[in-house]
Amino acid sequence: MPDFERFRILLEEERQRKVALLPALRADITSANSARQDANVDDEHDPEGATIAFELSQASALLQQSSAGLEQVEAALARIAAGTYGTCAVCGEAIAEGRLEARPWTPYCISHAGAVWQ
């Protein structure tokens, strides 16, 4: 049986990292938007415009990914509190400890992991 307290601690640490990262990503987006407003509006022909558009796109993607990751971590913490952590959301079987080591936030056993992109 996995040590759920150890996984709770890992998840809390991951949650803290993600919570700390989100404001920095939002600041990057704000900065890129400000730079874009000051730059030539023709991104395609302005050398700086392409760089600004890329930075904005990258920061937006990272923000979305980090927000989704935070939701997964918080859902895992809620499963720990509910006593359902470590049980596959599809089949109800125990999730292997090795899988929980690799992805402590996963709600799926290895058999069902491929059915849903995480």
C-alpha positions, 0 to 999 in steps of 0.5 A: 500500500502506498504511503499517501502522506508522502504523496500528499507532501509531494503534491503540496510542494508541486502545488506551491511551485505552480502557485508561485509560477502563475504570477510570473507567467501572467507578468510575462504576458502583460509585458509582452502585450505592453511591448506589442502595443508599443511596437509596429502592429505589422508583426509579420514584417516587423522583426520585433513583432515576430519575437513579441508574438512568439513570446506572448504565445509561449507565455500563454501556452505555459500559463494554460499548461500550469493552470491545468497542472494546478487543477490536476494537483488540487484534484489529487489533494481532494482525492486524498482528503476523500480517501479515494487517492490511488484508485483509478477513476475508470476501473476502481483498481489501485494505481501502481505506486510506480505510476504515482511516483511518476505522476502523483496527480494521476487519477488513472491506472496505467491501463486507462492512462492512454484513454485520456491525455493528461 
